[in-house]
Amino acid sequence: MWAPLARPFTPLKPTRLLTTASLATLILIWGTTWAAIRVGLRGIPPILGVSLRFAIASAVLLALVPVLGIKLGGSRTERRLWLVNGLLTFAIPYGVLYWAEQWVPSGLAAVLFATFPLLTTVIAHFVLPGERLTGRAIAGALAGFAGVAVIFSEDFHALGGAKVATAAAFLLISPLSAALGGVAVKRWGAGIHPVSTAAVPMGLTALLMGTLSLVLDSGHHATFSTPSILALLYLAICGSALPFTLYFWLLQHQTATRMSLVNYVTPVIAVTVGTLFLDEPFTMRIVAGAALVILGVAVVMAKPAPEPARSERP
C-alpha cells in the first residue's frame, strides 16, 4: 500500500468556465504538436529530442517551485508516483512516439495514439472504483476513434511499406503506456501539486532518455537549425510544461476517461490548422470524421439521466 500524504495539497477547484478554458487550451496546443515533432526530427535525433524537450520543460517548472512555495517529495506516495509517471506517461510513450514518427506519417500516428481513450476506459474500469465500464462509455469511445480514423484514412496507404508497418505496430505501445500512467495519476495523485506531478517525472525522463540517446542515437548527427530549435522550444514550453500541469490539475477533478477524450479532439484541430494555414484540402471525409468525434465525446461527457424515484407502497 502506498502511504498517504501527510499534508495534502488542496487544489483550486475549477469553475465550469475555467475547466472549459483549460480543456480548450490543451486541445489547441496538443493539436499542433504532431507537426512540431516532425519538424524537430529533421535536425535532432529522436531519443535526444525527447530528452531535450523534457529537460527544458522540467527546468521551467522547477524554476516556479520556490516562487509558488511548492514543497516537493513530501511523502513516499509522491516520490513513487514520480517514478511511475515518469516511466509510463513520459519516457515510454514519447520515446516510442519520437522513434516511430521517423517513418510513420503524423496523421497515422494520431490515429494510432487515438486508441488512448479506449485503453483508458478499459484500464480505469479495473483500477478506479468510480469509473466502471458502461455501454455508453464504450459507444462514445468507439465513435470518437472511428472519427479520428476517418479523418486520417488517407494516411493508411503508408502501411504498405514494411518499415512503416513495423513502426506503426510498435507505436501502439505508446498509448497503452500513457493510459496506464494517466490512471495511475488519477488513482494515487490526489493531494499532490500538479507541478510536482509534471516537473519531476519530466526531469527523470530527460535523464533516462539522455543516457539512452548515447547508445540509440549514436548513428545520428544532431543539427540544431532554426526550425528544429524553435520546434524544440515550442514542444518543451507550450507543448509540455504548460499543458501537462493543466492536465494533471484537471485530472484531480475529472475522471480519467473524460480527460482522455482530449486525444480525440486534437486531431480535428490539427486538420483545421492544416486547412487554414498550410493549404491542405478540406473534404467531406474531414467533416464526417469530425462529426463522429464530436458525437463520441458528447456521448461520454453527457450526464446520465437520473433514475426515477421509486414509489413506496404501504
Phi and psi in degrees as GROMACS dihedral restraints (atoms count N, CA, C in turn):
[ dihedral_restraints ]
;  ai    aj    ak    al  type     phi  dphi    fc
    3     4     5     6     1   -81.8    20    10
    4     5     6     7     1   139.1    20    10
    6     7     8     9     1   -72.1    20    10
    7     8     9    10     1   141.9    20    10
    9    10    11    12     1   -71.8    20    10
   10    11    12    13     1   158.7    20    10
   12    13    14    15     1   -70.2    20    10
   13    14    15    16     1   139.2    20    10
   15    16    17    18     1   -72.1    20    10
   16    17    18    19     1   -45.9    20    10
   18    19    20    21     1  -127.3    20    10
   19    20    21    22     1    88.4    20    10
   21    22    23    24     1   -65.8    20    10
   22    23    24    25     1   141.0    20    10
   24    25    26    27     1   -72.8    20    10
   25    26    27    28     1   131.9    20    10
   27    28    29    30     1   -98.8    20    10
   28    29    30    31     1   104.2    20    10
   30    31    32    33     1   -71.4    20    10
   31    32    33    34     1   152.0    20    10
   33    34    35    36     1   -64.4    20    10
   34    35    36    37     1   126.4    20    10
   36    37    38    39     1   -78.7    20    10
   37    38    39    40     1   121.3    20    10
   39    40    41    42     1   -75.9    20    10
   40    41    42    43     1   139.3    20    10
   42    43    44    45     1   -77.9    20    10
   43    44    45    46     1   170.8    20    10
   45    46    47    48     1   -62.1    20    10
   46    47    48    49     1   -40.0    20    10
   48    49    50    51     1   -65.8    20    10
   49    50    51    52     1   -43.4    20    10
   51    52    53    54     1   -66.7    20    10
   52    53    54    55     1   -38.5    20    10
   54    55    56    57     1   -62.6    20    10
   55    56    57    58     1   -46.2    20    10
   57    58    59    60     1   -62.0    20    10
   58    59    60    61     1   -43.9    20    10
   60    61    62    63     1   -64.5    20    10
   61    62    63    64     1   -39.1    20    10
   63    64    65    66     1   -67.7    20    10
   64    65    66    67     1   -43.0    20    10
   66    67    68    69     1   -63.9    20    10
   67    68    69    70     1   -41.0    20    10
   69    70    71    72     1   -62.2    20    10
   70    71    72    73     1   -38.5    20    10
   72    73    74    75     1   -62.8    20    10
   73    74    75    76     1   -45.9    20    10
   75    76    77    78     1   -59.0    20    10
   76    77    78    79     1   -45.8    20    10
   78    79    80    81     1   -65.4    20    10
   79    80    81    82     1   -45.1    20    10
   81    82    83    84     1   -64.7    20    10
   82    83    84    85     1   -41.5    20    10
   84    85    86    87     1   -70.9    20    10
   85    86    87    88     1   -53.4    20    10
   87    88    89    90     1   -68.8    20    10
   88    89    90    91     1   -15.7    20    10
   90    91    92    93     1   -72.0    20    10
   91    92    93    94     1   -14.3    20    10
   93    94    95    96     1  -108.0    20    10
   94    95    96    97     1    -8.2    20    10
   96    97    98    99     1   -74.8    20    10
   97    98    99   100     1   -25.2    20    10
   99   100   101   102     1   -60.0    20    10
  100   101   102   103     1   -46.3    20    10
  102   103   104   105     1   -69.0    20    10
  103   104   105   106     1   -36.0    20    10
  105   106   107   108     1   -64.4    20    10
  106   107   108   109     1   -35.3    20    10
  108   109   110   111     1   -62.3    20    10
  109   110   111   112     1   -43.6    20    10
  111   112   113   114     1   -63.4    20    10
  112   113   114   115     1   -38.5    20    10
  114   115   116   117     1   -64.7    20    10
  115   116   117   118     1   -44.4    20    10
  117   118   119   120     1   -63.7    20    10
  118   119   120   121     1   -34.4    20    10
  120   121   122   123     1   -69.4    20    10
  121   122   123   124     1   -14.4    20    10
  123   124   125   126     1   -69.5    20    10
  124   125   126   127     1   -19.3    20    10
  126   127   128   129     1  -128.7    20    10
  127   128   129   130     1   -22.4    20    10
  129   130   131   132     1  -116.0    20    10
  130   131   132   133     1   127.3    20    10
  132   133   134   135     1   -56.7    20    10
  133   134   135   136     1   150.7    20    10
  135   136   137   138     1   -59.7    20    10
  136   137   138   139     1   -50.4    20    10
  138   139   140   141     1   -68.3    20    10
  139   140   141   142     1   -39.2    20    10
  141   142   143   144     1   -63.2    20    10
  142   143   144   145     1   -37.1    20    10
  144   145   146   147     1   -62.2    20    10
  145   146   147   148     1   -41.5    20    10
  147   148   149   150     1   -63.0    20    10
  148   149   150   151     1   -45.3    20    10
  150   151   152   153     1   -60.8    20    10
  151   152   153   154     1   -48.1    20    10
  153   154   155   156     1   -66.6    20    10
  154   155   156   157     1   -39.8    20    10
  156   157   158   159     1   -57.3    20    10
  157   158   159   160     1   -50.1    20    10
  159   160   161   162     1   -81.2    20    10
  160   161   162   163     1   -22.6    20    10
  162   163   164   165     1   -65.2    20    10
  163   164   165   166     1   -44.5    20    10
  165   166   167   168     1   -66.8    20    10
  166   167   168   169     1   -45.6    20    10
  168   169   170   171     1   -61.1    20    10
  169   170   171   172     1   -44.4    20    10
  171   172   173   174     1   -63.4    20    10
  172   173   174   175     1   -42.6    20    10
  174   175   176   177     1   -61.7    20    10
  175   176   177   178     1   -40.3    20    10
  177   178   179   180     1   -63.2    20    10
  178   179   180   181     1   -45.3    20    10
  180   181   182   183     1   -70.7    20    10
  181   182   183   184     1   -40.6    20    10
  183   184   185   186     1   -65.7    20    10
  184   185   186   187     1   -28.0    20    10
  186   187   188   189     1   -66.5    20    10
  187   188   189   190     1   -23.5    20    10
  189   190   191   192     1   -85.5    20    10
  190   191   192   193     1   -14.1    20    10
  192   193   194   195     1   -58.3    20    10
  193   194   195   196     1   -52.9    20    10
  195   196   197   198     1   -67.5    20    10
  196   197   198   199     1   -30.9    20    10
  198   199   200   201     1   -65.0    20    10
  199   200   201   202     1   -42.0    20    10
  201   202   203   204     1   -88.2    20    10
  202   203   204   205     1    -5.0    20    10
  204   205   206   207     1    69.6    20    10
  205   206   207   208     1    34.2    20    10
  207   208   209   210     1   -86.4    20    10
  208   209   210   211     1   134.1    20    10
  210   211   212   213     1  -100.9    20    10
  211   212   213   214     1   126.6    20    10
  213   214   215   216     1  -102.1    20    10
  214   215   216   217     1   146.9    20    10
  216   217   218   219     1    67.1    20    10
  217   218   219   220     1    36.4    20    10
  219   220   221   222     1   -75.8    20    10
  220   221   222   223     1    -9.4    20    10
  222   223   224   225     1  -149.4    20    10
  223   224   225   226     1   162.9    20    10
  225   226   227   228     1   -65.2    20    10
  226   227   228   229     1   -34.0    20    10
  228   229   230   231     1   -59.9    20    10
  229   230   231   232     1   -45.5    20    10
  231   232   233   234     1   -63.9    20    10
  232   233   234   235     1   -42.8    20    10
  234   235   236   237     1   -68.4    20    10
  235   236   237   238     1   -38.2    20    10
  237   238   239   240     1   -68.1    20    10
  238   239   240   241     1   -36.7    20    10
  240   241   242   243     1   -66.6    20    10
  241   242   243   244     1   -31.6    20    10
  243   244   245   246     1   -55.4    20    10
  244   245   246   247     1   -47.7    20    10
  246   247   248   249     1   -67.4    20    10
  247   248   249   250     1   -46.2    20    10
  249   250   251   252     1   -63.7    20    10
  250   251   252   253     1   -47.6    20    10
  252   253   254   255     1   -67.9    20    10
  253   254   255   256     1   -39.2    20    10
  255   256   257   258     1   -60.7    20    10
  256   257   258   259     1   -41.3    20    10
  258   259   260   261     1   -75.1    20    10
  259   260   261   262     1   -49.7    20    10
  261   262   263   264     1   -81.6    20    10
  262   263   264   265     1   -36.3    20    10
  264   265   266   267     1   -91.5    20    10
  265   266   267   268     1   -30.4    20    10
  267   268   269   270     1  -115.4    20    10
  268   269   270   271     1   -59.0    20    10
  270   271   272   273     1   -63.0    20    10
  271   272   273   274     1   -55.4    20    10
  273   274   275   276     1   -68.5    20    10
  274   275   276   277     1   -52.9    20    10
  276   277   278   279     1   -59.6    20    10
  277   278   279   280     1   -45.8    20    10
  279   280   281   282     1   -79.8    20    10
  280   281   282   283     1   -31.8    20    10
  282   283   284   285     1   -61.2    20    10
  283   284   285   286     1   -46.4    20    10
  285   286   287   288     1   -65.8    20    10
  286   287   288   289     1   -44.4    20    10
  288   289   290   291     1   -62.9    20    10
  289   290   291   292     1   -47.0    20    10
  291   292   293   294     1   -63.6    20    10
  292   293   294   295     1   -40.9    20    10
  294   295   296   297     1   -64.3    20    10
  295   296   297   298     1   -44.5    20    10
  297   298   299   300     1   -69.3    20    10
  298   299   300   301     1   -32.9    20    10
  300   301   302   303     1   -72.8    20    10
  301   302   303   304     1     0.6    20    10
  303   304   305   306     1   -67.4    20    10
  304   305   306   307     1   -25.4    20    10
  306   307   308   309     1  -124.8    20    10
  307   308   309   310     1   -30.1    20    10
  309   310   311   312     1   -86.2    20    10
  310   311   312   313     1   127.2    20    10
  312   313   314   315     1   -58.0    20    10
  313   314   315   316     1   148.0    20    10
  315   316   317   318     1   -61.3    20    10
  316   317   318   319     1   -33.7    20    10
  318   319   320   321     1   -64.6    20    10
  319   320   321   322     1   -45.1    20    10
  321   322   323   324     1   -66.1    20    10
  322   323   324   325     1   -37.4    20    10
  324   325   326   327     1   -61.9    20    10
  325   326   327   328     1   -38.2    20    10
  327   328   329   330     1   -64.1    20    10
  328   329   330   331     1   -39.1    20    10
  330   331   332   333     1   -64.6    20    10
  331   332   333   334     1   -45.8    20    10
  333   334   335   336     1   -65.5    20    10
  334   335   336   337     1   -39.4    20    10
  336   337   338   339     1   -71.4    20    10
  337   338   339   340     1   -18.2    20    10
  339   340   341   342     1   -69.8    20    10
  340   341   342   343     1    -4.0    20    10
  342   343   344   345     1   -73.2    20    10
  343   344   345   346     1    -8.9    20    10
  345   346   347   348     1   -55.2    20    10
  346   347   348   349     1   -50.2    20    10
  348   349   350   351     1   -62.5    20    10
  349   350   351   352     1   -37.0    20    10
  351   352   353   354     1   -62.3    20    10
  352   353   354   355     1   -46.8    20    10
  354   355   356   357     1   -66.1    20    10
  355   356   357   358     1   -39.2    20    10
  357   358   359   360     1   -61.9    20    10
  358   359   360   361     1   -42.1    20    10
  360   361   362   363     1   -59.4    20    10
  361   362   363   364     1   -43.4    20    10
  363   364   365   366     1   -70.5    20    10
  364   365   366   367     1   -46.7    20    10
  366   367   368   369     1   -64.8    20    10
  367   368   369   370     1   -41.4    20    10
  369   370   371   372     1   -61.1    20    10
  370   371   372   373     1   -31.6    20    10
  372   373   374   375     1   -58.9    20    10
  373   374   375   376     1   -36.1    20    10
  375   376   377   378     1   -92.9    20    10
  376   377   378   379     1   -18.3    20    10
  378   379   380   381     1  -109.9    20    10
  379   380   381   382     1   -35.7    20    10
  381   382   383   384     1  -106.9    20    10
  382   383   384   385     1   114.4    20    10
  384   385   386   387     1   -58.1    20    10
  385   386   387   388     1   -33.1    20    10
  387   388   389   390     1   -87.0    20    10
  388   389   390   391     1     6.0    20    10
  390   391   392   393     1  -126.7    20    10
  391   392   393   394     1    57.5    20    10
  393   394   395   396     1   -69.9    20    10
  394   395   396   397     1   145.8    20    10
  396   397   398   399     1   -68.2    20    10
  397   398   399   400     1   128.4    20    10
  399   400   401   402     1  -125.6    20    10
  400   401   402   403     1   161.2    20    10
  402   403   404   405     1   -61.6    20    10
  403   404   405   406     1   -37.0    20    10
  405   406   407   408     1   -65.0    20    10
  406   407   408   409     1   -42.4    20    10
  408   409   410   411     1   -63.9    20    10
  409   410   411   412     1   -42.0    20    10
  411   412   413   414     1   -63.8    20    10
  412   413   414   415     1   -45.8    20    10
  414   415   416   417     1   -62.5    20    10
  415   416   417   418     1   -43.5    20    10
  417   418   419   420     1   -65.6    20    10
  418   419   420   421     1   -41.7    20    10
  420   421   422   423     1   -64.7    20    10
  421   422   423   424     1   -41.0    20    10
  423   424   425   426     1   -67.6    20    10
  424   425   426   427     1   -39.1    20    10
  426   427   428   429     1   -64.5    20    10
  427   428   429   430     1   -42.2    20    10
  429   430   431   432     1   -63.3    20    10
  430   431   432   433     1   -43.6    20    10
  432   433   434   435     1   -63.5    20    10
  433   434   435   436     1   -41.5    20    10
  435   436   437   438     1   -61.0    20    10
  436   437   438   439     1   -38.7    20    10
  438   439   440   441     1   -63.6    20    10
  439   440   441   442     1   -43.5    20    10
  441   442   443   444     1   -63.6    20    10
  442   443   444   445     1   -40.8    20    10
  444   445   446   447     1   -63.4    20    10
  445   446   447   448     1   -39.7    20    10
  447   448   449   450     1   -65.4    20    10
  448   449   450   451     1   -43.6    20    10
  450   451   452   453     1   -58.2    20    10
  451   452   453   454     1   -43.0    20    10
  453   454   455   456     1  -105.0    20    10
  454   455   456   457     1    23.6    20    10
  456   457   458   459     1   -61.3    20    10
  457   458   459   460     1   -28.4    20    10
  459   460   461   462     1   -68.3    20    10
  460   461   462   463     1   -17.7    20    10
  462   463   464   465     1   -80.9    20    10
  463   464   465   466     1    -9.5    20    10
  465   466   467   468     1   -65.9    20    10
  466   467   468   469     1   -23.5    20    10
  468   469   470   471     1   -63.7    20    10
  469   470   471   472     1   -20.4    20    10
  471   472   473   474     1   -66.6    20    10
  472   473   474   475     1   -16.6    20    10
  474   475   476   477     1   -71.3    20    10
  475   476   477   478     1    -4.0    20    10
  477   478   479   480     1   -65.9    20    10
  478   479   480   481     1   -26.6    20    10
  480   481   482   483     1   -82.2    20    10
  481   482   483   484     1   139.3    20    10
  483   484   485   486     1   -62.8    20    10
  484   485   486   487     1   -42.5    20    10
  486   487   488   489     1   -66.5    20    10
  487   488   489   490     1   -39.0    20    10
  489   490   491   492     1   -66.1    20    10
  490   491   492   493     1   -42.8    20    10
  492   493   494   495     1   -62.7    20    10
  493   494   495   496     1   -41.3    20    10
  495   496   497   498     1   -65.2    20    10
  496   497   498   499     1   -45.2    20    10
  498   499   500   501     1   -64.0    20    10
  499   500   501   502     1   -38.5    20    10
  501   502   503   504     1   -65.3    20    10
  502   503   504   505     1   -40.9    20    10
  504   505   506   507     1   -65.4    20    10
  505   506   507   508     1   -40.6    20    10
  507   508   509   510     1   -66.8    20    10
  508   509   510   511     1   -31.1    20    10
  510   511   512   513     1   -62.7    20    10
  511   512   513   514     1   -25.0    20    10
  513   514   515   516     1   -63.1    20    10
  514   515   516   517     1   -17.2    20    10
  516   517   518   519     1   -64.4    20    10
  517   518   519   520     1   -31.7    20    10
  519   520   521   522     1   -61.0    20    10
  520   521   522   523     1   -55.0    20    10
  522   523   524   525     1   -65.8    20    10
  523   524   525   526     1   -30.8    20    10
  525   526   527   528     1   -64.6    20    10
  526   527   528   529     1   -46.3    20    10
  528   529   530   531     1   -65.1    20    10
  529   530   531   532     1   -42.2    20    10
  531   532   533   534     1   -63.7    20    10
  532   533   534   535     1   -37.2    20    10
  534   535   536   537     1   -64.7    20    10
  535   536   537   538     1   -42.5    20    10
  537   538   539   540     1   -62.5    20    10
  538   539   540   541     1   -40.3    20    10
  540   541   542   543     1   -65.7    20    10
  541   542   543   544     1   -43.6    20    10
  543   544   545   546     1   -62.6    20    10
  544   545   546   547     1   -42.1    20    10
  546   547   548   549     1   -66.4    20    10
  547   548   549   550     1   -38.2    20    10
  549   550   551   552     1   -63.0    20    10
  550   551   552   553     1   -42.4    20    10
  552   553   554   555     1   -64.6    20    10
  553   554   555   556     1   -41.4    20    10
  555   556   557   558     1   -64.0    20    10
  556   557   558   559     1   -38.7    20    10
  558   559   560   561     1   -73.5    20    10
  559   560   561   562     1   -41.1    20    10
  561   562   563   564     1  -119.2    20    10
  562   563   564   565     1     2.1    20    10
  564   565   566   567     1   -92.7    20    10
  565   566   567   568     1     2.3    20    10
  567   568   569   570     1   -62.0    20    10
  568   569   570   571     1   132.6    20    10
  570   571   572   573     1    84.9    20    10
  571   572   573   574     1     1.1    20    10
  573   574   575   576     1  -102.7    20    10
  574   575   576   577     1   133.1    20    10
  576   577   578   579     1   -62.2    20    10
  577   578   579   580     1   134.7    20    10
  579   580   581   582     1   -61.0    20    10
  580   581   582   583     1   -28.1    20    10
  582   583   584   585     1   -65.0    20    10
  583   584   585   586     1   -39.1    20    10
  585   586   587   588     1   -65.3    20    10
  586   587   588   589     1   -43.2    20    10
  588   589   590   591     1   -62.7    20    10
  589   590   591   592     1   -29.3    20    10
  591   592   593   594     1   -95.8    20    10
  592   593   594   595     1   -49.1    20    10
  594   595   596   597     1   -66.5    20    10
  595   596   597   598     1   -51.2    20    10
  597   598   599   600     1   -67.9    20    10
  598   599   600   601     1   -46.5    20    10
  600   601   602   603     1   -58.5    20    10
  601   602   603   604     1   -36.9    20    10
  603   604   605   606     1   -67.2    20    10
  604   605   606   607     1   -36.4    20    10
  606   607   608   609     1   -65.9    20    10
  607   608   609   610     1   -41.4    20    10
  609   610   611   612     1   -64.1    20    10
  610   611   612   613     1   -38.5    20    10
  612   613   614   615     1   -63.1    20    10
  613   614   615   616     1   -41.0    20    10
  615   616   617   618     1   -60.1    20    10
  616   617   618   619     1   -42.7    20    10
  618   619   620   621     1   -65.0    20    10
  619   620   621   622     1   -45.7    20    10
  621   622   623   624     1   -63.2    20    10
  622   623   624   625     1   -49.5    20    10
  624   625   626   627     1   -70.8    20    10
  625   626   627   628     1   -30.6    20    10
  627   628   629   630     1   -64.4    20    10
  628   629   630   631     1   -39.1    20    10
  630   631   632   633     1   -66.4    20    10
  631   632   633   634     1   -45.0    20    10
  633   634   635   636     1   -64.5    20    10
  634   635   636   637     1   -32.0    20    10
  636   637   638   639     1   -65.0    20    10
  637   638   639   640     1   -25.6    20    10
  639   640   641   642     1   -62.1    20    10
  640   641   642   643     1   -28.8    20    10
  642   643   644   645     1   -98.1    20    10
  643   644   645   646     1   -50.8    20    10
  645   646   647   648     1   -75.1    20    10
  646   647   648   649     1   -26.8    20    10
  648   649   650   651     1  -103.4    20    10
  649   650   651   652     1    16.0    20    10
  651   652   653   654     1   -61.6    20    10
  652   653   654   655     1   -28.2    20    10
  654   655   656   657     1   -90.8    20    10
  655   656   657   658     1     2.0    20    10
  657   658   659   660     1  -109.3    20    10
  658   659   660   661     1   139.7    20    10
  660   661   662   663     1  -103.8    20    10
  661   662   663   664     1   126.7    20    10
  663   664   665   666     1   -80.1    20    10
  664   665   666   667     1   130.5    20    10
  666   667   668   669     1  -122.7    20    10
  667   668   669   670     1   108.7    20    10
  669   670   671   672     1   -90.5    20    10
  670   671   672   673     1    79.7    20    10
  672   673   674   675     1   -83.0    20    10
  673   674   675   676     1   168.7    20    10
  675   676   677   678     1   -58.7    20    10
  676   677   678   679     1   -46.5    20    10
  678   679   680   681     1   -61.7    20    10
  679   680   681   682     1   -41.7    20    10
  681   682   683   684     1   -68.7    20    10
  682   683   684   685     1   -36.2    20    10
  684   685   686   687     1   -68.0    20    10
  685   686   687   688     1   -43.7    20    10
  687   688   689   690     1   -63.4    20    10
  688   689   690   691     1   -40.2    20    10
  690   691   692   693     1   -63.9    20    10
  691   692   693   694     1   -41.6    20    10
  693   694   695   696     1   -62.1    20    10
  694   695   696   697     1   -46.9    20    10
  696   697   698   699     1   -64.5    20    10
  697   698   699   700     1   -38.9    20    10
  699   700   701   702     1   -64.8    20    10
  700   701   702   703     1   -44.8    20    10
  702   703   704   705     1   -65.7    20    10
  703   704   705   706     1   -35.3    20    10
  705   706   707   708     1   -73.6    20    10
  706   707   708   709     1   -50.5    20    10
  708   709   710   711     1   -87.2    20    10
  709   710   711   712     1   -55.6    20    10
  711   712   713   714     1   -79.9    20    10
  712   713   714   715     1   -30.8    20    10
  714   715   716   717     1   -96.5    20    10
  715   716   717   718     1    -7.1    20    10
  717   718   719   720     1  -133.1    20    10
  718   719   720   721     1   -61.9    20    10
  720   721   722   723     1   -57.7    20    10
  721   722   723   724     1   -51.2    20    10
  723   724   725   726     1   -72.1    20    10
  724   725   726   727     1   -55.4    20    10
  726   727   728   729     1   -67.7    20    10
  727   728   729   730     1   -35.0    20    10
  729   730   731   732     1   -69.9    20    10
  730   731   732   733     1   -33.2    20    10
  732   733   734   735     1   -64.6    20    10
  733   734   735   736     1   -44.5    20    10
  735   736   737   738     1   -61.7    20    10
  736   737   738   739     1   -43.5    20    10
  738   739   740   741     1   -61.3    20    10
  739   740   741   742     1   -47.4    20    10
  741   742   743   744     1   -69.5    20    10
  742   743   744   745     1   -28.8    20    10
  744   745   746   747     1   -68.3    20    10
  745   746   747   748     1   -48.1    20    10
  747   748   749   750     1   -64.0    20    10
  748   749   750   751     1   -33.1    20    10
  750   751   752   753     1   -63.6    20    10
  751   752   753   754     1   -22.6    20    10
  753   754   755   756     1   -74.5    20    10
  754   755   756   757     1   -13.4    20    10
  756   757   758   759     1  -119.8    20    10
  757   758   759   760     1   -17.3    20    10
  759   760   761   762     1  -115.1    20    10
  760   761   762   763     1   160.2    20    10
  762   763   764   765     1   -72.2    20    10
  763   764   765   766     1   154.3    20    10
  765   766   767   768     1   -61.9    20    10
  766   767   768   769     1   -35.6    20    10
  768   769   770   771     1   -63.3    20    10
  769   770   771   772     1   -46.7    20    10
  771   772   773   774     1   -65.3    20    10
  772   773   774   775     1   -42.1    20    10
  774   775   776   777     1   -65.0    20    10
  775   776   777   778     1   -31.8    20    10
  777   778   779   780     1   -66.5    20    10
  778   779   780   781     1   -20.5    20    10
  780   781   782   783     1   -68.1    20    10
  781   782   783   784     1   -13.4    20    10
  783   784   785   786     1   -55.2    20    10
  784   785   786   787     1   -33.1    20    10
  786   787   788   789     1   -72.2    20    10
  787   788   789   790     1   -10.0    20    10
  789   790   791   792     1   -85.6    20    10
  790   791   792   793     1   -34.2    20    10
  792   793   794   795     1   -83.3    20    10
  793   794   795   796     1   -30.3    20    10
  795   796   797   798     1   -59.7    20    10
  796   797   798   799     1   -38.1    20    10
  798   799   800   801     1   -64.0    20    10
  799   800   801   802     1   -30.9    20    10
  801   802   803   804     1   -63.9    20    10
  802   803   804   805     1   -41.7    20    10
  804   805   806   807     1   -64.4    20    10
  805   806   807   808     1   -41.1    20    10
  807   808   809   810     1   -59.5    20    10
  808   809   810   811     1   -42.9    20    10
  810   811   812   813     1   -68.4    20    10
  811   812   813   814     1   -39.4    20    10
  813   814   815   816     1   -62.3    20    10
  814   815   816   817     1   -43.5    20    10
  816   817   818   819     1   -61.6    20    10
  817   818   819   820     1   -42.8    20    10
  819   820   821   822     1   -62.4    20    10
  820   821   822   823     1   -37.2    20    10
  822   823   824   825     1   -69.7    20    10
  823   824   825   826     1   -42.4    20    10
  825   826   827   828     1   -78.7    20    10
  826   827   828   829     1   -35.0    20    10
  828   829   830   831     1  -117.1    20    10
  829   830   831   832     1   -17.4    20    10
  831   832   833   834     1  -116.4    20    10
  832   833   834   835     1    11.8    20    10
  834   835   836   837     1    57.7    20    10
  835   836   837   838     1    31.3    20    10
  837   838   839   840     1   -81.3    20    10
  838   839   840   841     1   147.9    20    10
  840   841   842   843     1   -66.8    20    10
  841   842   843   844     1   146.6    20    10
  843   844   845   846     1  -111.4    20    10
  844   845   846   847     1   117.5    20    10
  846   847   848   849     1  -123.8    20    10
  847   848   849   850     1   169.2    20    10
  849   850   851   852     1   -65.4    20    10
  850   851   852   853     1   -23.7    20    10
  852   853   854   855     1   -60.9    20    10
  853   854   855   856     1   -40.6    20    10
  855   856   857   858     1   -67.4    20    10
  856   857   858   859     1   -41.6    20    10
  858   859   860   861     1   -61.6    20    10
  859   860   861   862     1   -46.8    20    10
  861   862   863   864     1   -64.3    20    10
  862   863   864   865     1   -42.6    20    10
  864   865   866   867     1   -64.7    20    10
  865   866   867   868     1   -43.0    20    10
  867   868   869   870     1   -63.0    20    10
  868   869   870   871     1   -37.9    20    10
  870   871   872   873     1   -63.5    20    10
  871   872   873   874     1   -40.1    20    10
  873   874   875   876     1   -66.2    20    10
  874   875   876   877     1   -39.4    20    10
  876   877   878   879     1   -61.7    20    10
  877   878   879   880     1   -48.2    20    10
  879   880   881   882     1   -62.0    20    10
  880   881   882   883     1   -40.8    20    10
  882   883   884   885     1   -62.5    20    10
  883   884   885   886     1   -46.3    20    10
  885   886   887   888     1   -62.4    20    10
  886   887   888   889     1   -43.7    20    10
  888   889   890   891     1   -65.0    20    10
  889   890   891   892     1   -40.4    20    10
  891   892   893   894     1   -64.0    20    10
  892   893   894   895     1   -38.7    20    10
  894   895   896   897     1   -64.4    20    10
  895   896   897   898     1   -43.5    20    10
  897   898   899   900     1   -72.5    20    10
  898   899   900   901     1   -38.5    20    10
  900   901   902   903     1   -76.3    20    10
  901   902   903   904     1   -23.0    20    10
  903   904   905   906     1   -63.8    20    10
  904   905   906   907     1   138.2    20    10
  906   907   908   909     1   -75.8    20    10
  907   908   909   910     1   137.2    20    10
  909   910   911   912     1   -64.7    20    10
  910   911   912   913     1   146.1    20    10
  912   913   914   915     1   -66.3    20    10
  913   914   915   916     1   139.3    20    10
  915   916   917   918     1   -65.3    20    10
  916   917   918   919     1   142.8    20    10
  918   919   920   921     1   -70.2    20    10
  919   920   921   922     1   139.8    20    10
  921   922   923   924     1   -63.0    20    10
  922   923   924   925     1   141.7    20    10
  924   925   926   927     1   -65.3    20    10
  925   926   927   928     1   138.6    20    10
  927   928   929   930     1   -82.3    20    10
  928   929   930   931     1   132.0    20    10
  930   931   932   933     1   -80.0    20    10
  931   932   933   934     1   136.2    20    10
  933   934   935   936     1   -89.8    20    10
  934   935   936   937     1   129.1    20    10
  936   937   938   939     1  -103.7    20    10
  937   938   939   940     1   139.5    20    10
